[in-house]
């Protein structure tokens, strides 16, 4: 781990804000008593990402405004539905993970009832462990699938490969839609 910054988090936020407003890194470095390289290493990538997202938001808003009113309403309704789906899937994944955790704990407590010397004499406990473990694994599926889908989507967006089953929608178009929906959060 690197050295502790001599600037506070509040000062770093001030630097970021002022960089976004267009102030020169050289001026900020001199004012805050750090090197330009330090500022660039910590904030340049983030500032560029913020600018990129802001430009995407503006472009999306312009594209929506260019649509007829009925299409604008449809686009906003679709975005709301996509946000709701995303929120509900995330909640389902969270609840599934919590349920899996609790069931695993119960299965673990049931293991304590198994006689290590003669496990087959503890067949009912073993059946309980097996049933609880299966239920725990089943409960975890939504969370695991959501994580896997997210991992694959990020990988595909980063490599530029077109995922199977997306028809004529390119990764760039998919990324644009996802980012425009996320921008509304």
Secondary structure, DSSP 8 states (H G I E B T S, - for coil): -----SS-HHHHHHHHHHHHTT--HHHHHHHHTS-HHHHIIIIIHHHHHHHHHHHHHHHHHHHHHHS-HHHHHHHHHHHHHHHHHHHHHHHHHHHHHHHHHHHHHHHHHHHTTS-STTGGGGHHHHHHHHHHHHHHHHHHHHHHHHHHHHHHHHHHHHHT---TT-TT--HHHHHHHHHHHHHT-
